[in-house]
Amino acid sequence: MKEATGELNMTVVTVVAIAAVGAFFYAFVWPSIQRSITASTYCSSAQGCDENYQNCSYTDEDGEEHNDLDCSGYYEDLLKDETTGAE
């Protein structure tokens, strides 16, 4: 009976640990991933950007136009190639 109790305790500890990792992911990691996906989606269809891609216009899913999108991270490789002259 003692072995069964020990195994149950270990199962509970494992389940609690998995739940803690899941809660951490959901609370801290997932919002960052979601913002990155959203920014990539908007930057891929952005229009009217300045030369450094820091002020771009985009239209959201509701049809509203926004002028406050910073796509410099999305176009980082392109900006690097423009400054070095690489093709």
N, C-alpha and C positions, 0 to 999 in steps of 0.2 A: 504494500500500500504506500510505503514511503517513496518508492521509485515512481509510482504513478503521480504522486503529489509533486515530486521534483520535476517530472516531465511537464506537468501542467504549468508549473511556475515558469519554466523555460519557454513554453509556448506563449504564455501571457507576456513575458518580457520581449519576445520576438515580435509579437503583434503590436505591442506598444512602440517598439523601436521603429517598425515599418510605418506606423501611423505618424510618428514624429518626423520622420524623413519626408513623408508625403505632405504633411502640413507645412514644413519648411519650404519645400518646393513650390507648393501652391501659393504661399504667402509672399515669398521673396523672389523666386526664380521665374515663375510663370508670368507675372506682370511685365517683367523686363523682356521676355521673349515675345509677349503679345505686342508691346510697344514697338519692338524692332520689326515685327511682321507688318504692322500697320504703317510704320514709316516707310518701309521698303515698298509697300503697295502704292502709297501716295507718291513717293519719289519717282517710281517708275513711270507714272503718268503725269508728272508735274510739268507745267509749262511756265514760260516767262521767268526763268531763273536769272539771277544776276551772274556775273562772271565767276564768282566763287561758289555758286550753288547754295548760298546761305539764306536767300530769301526767294522762295519759289511759291508759285500759285498752284493750287490743286482743287478739284471738285470732289466733295465727299459723296457718300452713297445716297445722301438726301438731296443732292443737286446744289448744295450750297458751296459757293466759291470761297476759299480761304487763301490768304497771302502770307501766312506766318510759318511756312515749312522750311526747316533747315535740312537740306539734302547734302551738305558737305561731306558727311560720313559715308553716305550712299555712293557718292561720286568720288571718293577719296583716291582710288586708283587712276581715274581719268584726270583728276587735278594733278596728281603726281607726274603723269606722263606729259601733261601740258607744260609743267614747269621745267622738266628735264629735257624736253624735246624728243623723247623716245616715241617710237611708233609701234 
